[in-house]
């Protein structure tokens, strides 16, 4: 990837409060939010536009962990289908069962997401069953799902 391409995307992201970095943990270029604990994903149209741009096609990871996400998860994830994002981290956002259900519904429209981090979201048994049913039916393309520490019981 040419340095000029990386710099251009880095500048665009910085202008809207996001940062670009190469992550060994995620195994690719990652975008995350700068200095903000609360994030209304309904107000991220600027981020979506940057990620949709051809020069950002090397960005494969979106890290929104621990941001107290609010807003329409389903709509946001559906918008990511026109980007190169294949790994998404929504961990530690207390999204609950409703968040898990909305996310699974969105993934039916976005087959690019293959790795999902959904740890520490209090999805409980119902959220886990929602993910399990979607995976059994091949209605989503997830190959790696992280759902640790979600108050999931024996069900």
ROSETOR-301559 format. One record per residue (C-alpha): chain; residue number from 1; x, z, y; residue in one letter. Coordinates in Angstrom, 2 decimals, decimal comma, padded with zeros to 5 digits. Each point is the difference from the previous one (the first is absolute). Layout:
N
pafi A	lotor NUM	xx X	zz Z	yy Y	vomi a
...
END
This chain:
155
pafi A	lotor 1	xx 000,00	zz 000,00	yy 000,00	vomi x
pafi A	lotor 2	xx 001,55	zz -000,99	yy 003,32	vomi x
pafi A	lotor 3	xx 000,78	zz 002,92	yy 002,31	vomi x
pafi A	lotor 4	xx -001,85	zz -001,78	yy 002,83	vomi x
pafi A	lotor 5	xx -003,19	zz -000,04	yy -002,08	vomi x
pafi A	lotor 6	xx 000,30	zz 003,71	yy -000,81	vomi x
pafi A	lotor 7	xx 000,73	zz 000,83	yy 003,65	vomi x
pafi A	lotor 8	xx -003,02	zz -001,99	yy 001,21	vomi x
pafi A	lotor 9	xx -002,37	zz 001,81	yy -002,37	vomi x
pafi A	lotor 10	xx 001,64	zz 003,34	yy 000,80	vomi x
pafi A	lotor 11	xx -000,60	zz -000,54	yy 003,73	vomi x
pafi A	lotor 12	xx -003,64	zz -000,97	yy -000,51	vomi x
pafi A	lotor 13	xx -000,64	zz 003,05	yy -002,17	vomi x
pafi A	lotor 14	xx 001,81	zz 002,34	yy 002,39	vomi x
pafi A	lotor 15	xx -002,17	zz -001,25	yy 002,88	vomi x
pafi A	lotor 16	xx -003,12	zz 001,23	yy -001,84	vomi x
pafi A	lotor 17	xx 001,47	zz 003,29	yy -001,23	vomi x
pafi A	lotor 18	xx 001,19	zz -000,95	yy -003,47	vomi x
pafi A	lotor 19	xx 003,45	zz -000,18	yy -001,52	vomi x
pafi A	lotor 20	xx 001,58	zz -002,33	yy -002,52	vomi x
pafi A	lotor 21	xx 002,55	zz 001,21	yy -002,51	vomi x
pafi A	lotor 22	xx 001,43	zz -000,98	yy -003,34	vomi x
pafi A	lotor 23	xx -001,07	zz 002,55	yy -002,56	vomi x
pafi A	lotor 24	xx 001,86	zz 000,52	yy -003,26	vomi x
pafi A	lotor 25	xx -002,90	zz 002,22	yy -001,12	vomi x
pafi A	lotor 26	xx -002,53	zz -002,80	yy 000,39	vomi x
pafi A	lotor 27	xx 002,46	zz -002,78	yy -000,79	vomi x
pafi A	lotor 28	xx -000,66	zz -002,15	yy 003,07	vomi x
pafi A	lotor 29	xx -000,59	zz -000,15	yy 003,73	vomi x
pafi A	lotor 30	xx -002,47	zz 002,66	yy 001,03	vomi x
pafi A	lotor 31	xx -002,16	zz 000,53	yy 003,08	vomi x
pafi A	lotor 32	xx -000,99	zz 003,51	yy 001,01	vomi x
pafi A	lotor 33	xx -001,56	zz 001,67	yy 003,03	vomi x
pafi A	lotor 34	xx 002,21	zz 001,66	yy 002,61	vomi x
pafi A	lotor 35	xx -000,68	zz 003,59	yy 001,09	vomi x
pafi A	lotor 36	xx -003,75	zz 000,14	yy -000,51	vomi x
pafi A	lotor 37	xx -001,70	zz 002,36	yy -002,39	vomi x
pafi A	lotor 38	xx -003,54	zz -001,36	yy 000,40	vomi x
pafi A	lotor 39	xx -000,71	zz -003,66	yy -000,60	vomi x
pafi A	lotor 40	xx -003,25	zz -001,88	yy 000,58	vomi x
pafi A	lotor 41	xx 000,44	zz -003,05	yy -002,21	vomi x
pafi A	lotor 42	xx -002,89	zz -001,73	yy 001,77	vomi x
pafi A	lotor 43	xx 002,35	zz -000,35	yy 002,97	vomi x
pafi A	lotor 44	xx 002,84	zz -001,73	yy -001,81	vomi x
pafi A	lotor 45	xx -000,86	zz -003,62	yy 000,77	vomi x
pafi A	lotor 46	xx 003,37	zz -000,42	yy 001,75	vomi x
pafi A	lotor 47	xx 001,79	zz 001,12	yy -003,15	vomi x
pafi A	lotor 48	xx -002,01	zz -002,41	yy -002,14	vomi x
pafi A	lotor 49	xx 000,86	zz -002,86	yy 002,37	vomi x
pafi A	lotor 50	xx 003,74	zz 000,75	yy -000,19	vomi x
pafi A	lotor 51	xx -000,13	zz 000,26	yy -003,80	vomi x
pafi A	lotor 52	xx -001,93	zz -003,30	yy -000,24	vomi x
pafi A	lotor 53	xx 002,63	zz -001,87	yy 002,01	vomi x
pafi A	lotor 54	xx 002,26	zz -002,34	yy -002,01	vomi x
pafi A	lotor 55	xx 003,17	zz 001,75	yy 001,19	vomi x
pafi A	lotor 56	xx -001,21	zz 003,25	yy -001,60	vomi x
pafi A	lotor 57	xx -000,32	zz -001,48	yy -003,49	vomi x
pafi A	lotor 58	xx 002,90	zz 002,15	yy -001,25	vomi x
pafi A	lotor 59	xx -001,87	zz 003,27	yy 000,74	vomi x
pafi A	lotor 60	xx -001,51	zz 001,11	yy -003,30	vomi x
pafi A	lotor 61	xx -000,69	zz 003,72	yy 000,48	vomi x
pafi A	lotor 62	xx -002,38	zz 001,87	yy 002,29	vomi x
pafi A	lotor 63	xx 000,59	zz 003,75	yy 000,10	vomi x
pafi A	lotor 64	xx -002,93	zz 001,91	yy 001,52	vomi x
pafi A	lotor 65	xx 000,67	zz 003,23	yy -001,88	vomi x
pafi A	lotor 66	xx -000,77	zz 003,33	yy 001,65	vomi x
pafi A	lotor 67	xx -001,77	zz -001,45	yy 003,06	vomi x
pafi A	lotor 68	xx -003,47	zz 001,58	yy -000,30	vomi x
pafi A	lotor 69	xx -001,53	zz -003,45	yy -000,22	vomi x
pafi A	lotor 70	xx -003,47	zz -000,51	yy 001,41	vomi x
pafi A	lotor 71	xx -002,09	zz -003,15	yy 000,07	vomi x
pafi A	lotor 72	xx -001,18	zz -002,78	yy -002,28	vomi x
pafi A	lotor 73	xx 002,52	zz -000,13	yy -002,86	vomi x
pafi A	lotor 74	xx -001,84	zz -002,83	yy -001,74	vomi x
pafi A	lotor 75	xx 000,10	zz -002,28	yy 003,04	vomi x
pafi A	lotor 76	xx 003,66	zz 000,81	yy 000,70	vomi x
pafi A	lotor 77	xx 001,19	zz -000,72	yy -003,56	vomi x
pafi A	lotor 78	xx -002,00	zz -003,23	yy -000,09	vomi x
pafi A	lotor 79	xx 001,79	zz -001,13	yy 003,18	vomi x
pafi A	lotor 80	xx 003,36	zz 000,52	yy -001,69	vomi x
pafi A	lotor 81	xx -000,73	zz -002,86	yy -002,41	vomi x
pafi A	lotor 82	xx 001,36	zz -002,50	yy 002,54	vomi x
pafi A	lotor 83	xx 003,34	zz 001,84	yy 000,19	vomi x
pafi A	lotor 84	xx 002,95	zz 000,39	yy -002,39	vomi x
pafi A	lotor 85	xx -000,77	zz 003,68	yy -000,66	vomi x
pafi A	lotor 86	xx 000,11	zz 000,72	yy -003,75	vomi x
pafi A	lotor 87	xx 000,71	zz 003,75	yy 000,13	vomi x
pafi A	lotor 88	xx -002,19	zz 002,41	yy 001,91	vomi x
pafi A	lotor 89	xx 000,52	zz 003,73	yy 000,45	vomi x
pafi A	lotor 90	xx -003,09	zz 001,98	yy 000,99	vomi x
pafi A	lotor 91	xx 001,33	zz 003,29	yy -001,45	vomi x
pafi A	lotor 92	xx -000,78	zz 003,39	yy 001,50	vomi x
pafi A	lotor 93	xx -002,90	zz -001,06	yy 002,22	vomi x
pafi A	lotor 94	xx -002,84	zz 002,07	yy -001,50	vomi x
pafi A	lotor 95	xx -002,09	zz -003,15	yy -000,51	vomi x
pafi A	lotor 96	xx -002,12	zz 001,58	yy -002,73	vomi x
pafi A	lotor 97	xx -002,26	zz -001,69	yy -002,52	vomi x
pafi A	lotor 98	xx -001,63	zz -002,19	yy 002,67	vomi x
pafi A	lotor 99	xx 003,44	zz -001,28	yy 001,00	vomi x
pafi A	lotor 100	xx 000,85	zz -000,86	yy -003,60	vomi x
pafi A	lotor 101	xx -003,29	zz -001,86	yy -000,47	vomi x
pafi A	lotor 102	xx 000,44	zz -001,91	yy 003,28	vomi x
pafi A	lotor 103	xx 003,56	zz -000,86	yy -000,95	vomi x
pafi A	lotor 104	xx -000,98	zz -001,35	yy -003,44	vomi x
pafi A	lotor 105	xx -002,76	zz -002,09	yy 001,61	vomi x
pafi A	lotor 106	xx 002,53	zz -001,44	yy 002,44	vomi x
pafi A	lotor 107	xx 002,51	zz -000,82	yy -002,72	vomi x
pafi A	lotor 108	xx -002,55	zz -002,25	yy -001,64	vomi x
pafi A	lotor 109	xx 000,41	zz -002,20	yy 003,10	vomi x
pafi A	lotor 110	xx 003,78	zz 000,42	yy 000,28	vomi x
pafi A	lotor 111	xx 001,79	zz -000,96	yy -003,20	vomi x
pafi A	lotor 112	xx 003,46	zz 000,15	yy 001,59	vomi x
pafi A	lotor 113	xx 000,34	zz 003,79	yy -000,09	vomi x
pafi A	lotor 114	xx 001,79	zz 000,82	yy -003,27	vomi x
pafi A	lotor 115	xx 001,40	zz 003,46	yy 000,73	vomi x
pafi A	lotor 116	xx -002,10	zz 002,77	yy 001,46	vomi x
pafi A	lotor 117	xx 001,07	zz 003,51	yy 000,95	vomi x
pafi A	lotor 118	xx -003,14	zz 002,16	yy 000,26	vomi x
pafi A	lotor 119	xx 001,54	zz 003,43	yy -000,66	vomi x
pafi A	lotor 120	xx -001,39	zz 003,19	yy 001,54	vomi x
pafi A	lotor 121	xx -003,35	zz -001,40	yy 001,14	vomi x
pafi A	lotor 122	xx -002,40	zz 002,40	yy -001,75	vomi x
pafi A	lotor 123	xx -001,74	zz -002,83	yy -001,86	vomi x
pafi A	lotor 124	xx -001,05	zz 002,26	yy -002,88	vomi x
pafi A	lotor 125	xx -001,45	zz -001,19	yy -003,28	vomi x
pafi A	lotor 126	xx -002,41	zz -002,48	yy 001,58	vomi x
pafi A	lotor 127	xx 002,75	zz -001,75	yy 001,95	vomi x
pafi A	lotor 128	xx 002,23	zz -000,16	yy -003,07	vomi x
pafi A	lotor 129	xx -002,83	zz -001,44	yy -002,08	vomi x
pafi A	lotor 130	xx -000,58	zz -002,61	yy 002,72	vomi x
pafi A	lotor 131	xx 003,63	zz -001,12	yy -000,23	vomi x
pafi A	lotor 132	xx -000,06	zz 000,09	yy -003,82	vomi x
pafi A	lotor 133	xx -003,16	zz -002,12	yy -000,22	vomi x
pafi A	lotor 134	xx 001,40	zz -002,57	yy 002,43	vomi x
pafi A	lotor 135	xx 003,23	zz -000,23	yy -001,98	vomi x
pafi A	lotor 136	xx -001,87	zz -000,35	yy -003,31	vomi x
pafi A	lotor 137	xx -002,11	zz -002,84	yy 001,39	vomi x
pafi A	lotor 138	xx 003,00	zz -001,77	yy 001,53	vomi x
pafi A	lotor 139	xx -001,94	zz -000,09	yy 003,27	vomi x
pafi A	lotor 140	xx 003,16	zz 001,00	yy 001,88	vomi x
pafi A	lotor 141	xx 003,58	zz -001,20	yy -000,40	vomi x
pafi A	lotor 142	xx 001,75	zz 003,40	yy 000,16	vomi x
pafi A	lotor 143	xx 002,91	zz 000,23	yy -002,43	vomi x
pafi A	lotor 144	xx 001,33	zz 003,35	yy 001,27	vomi x
pafi A	lotor 145	xx -002,31	zz 002,77	yy 001,13	vomi x
pafi A	lotor 146	xx 001,21	zz 003,39	yy 001,24	vomi x
pafi A	lotor 147	xx -002,81	zz 002,59	yy 000,10	vomi x
pafi A	lotor 148	xx 001,85	zz 003,29	yy -000,44	vomi x
pafi A	lotor 149	xx -001,30	zz 003,27	yy 001,43	vomi x
pafi A	lotor 150	xx -003,61	zz -001,09	yy 000,45	vomi x
pafi A	lotor 151	xx -001,94	zz 002,82	yy -001,64	vomi x
pafi A	lotor 152	xx -000,72	zz -002,16	yy -003,03	vomi x
pafi A	lotor 153	xx -001,35	zz 001,89	yy -002,99	vomi x
pafi A	lotor 154	xx -000,44	zz -000,92	yy -003,66	vomi x
pafi A	lotor 155	xx -002,68	zz -002,56	yy 000,75	vomi x
END
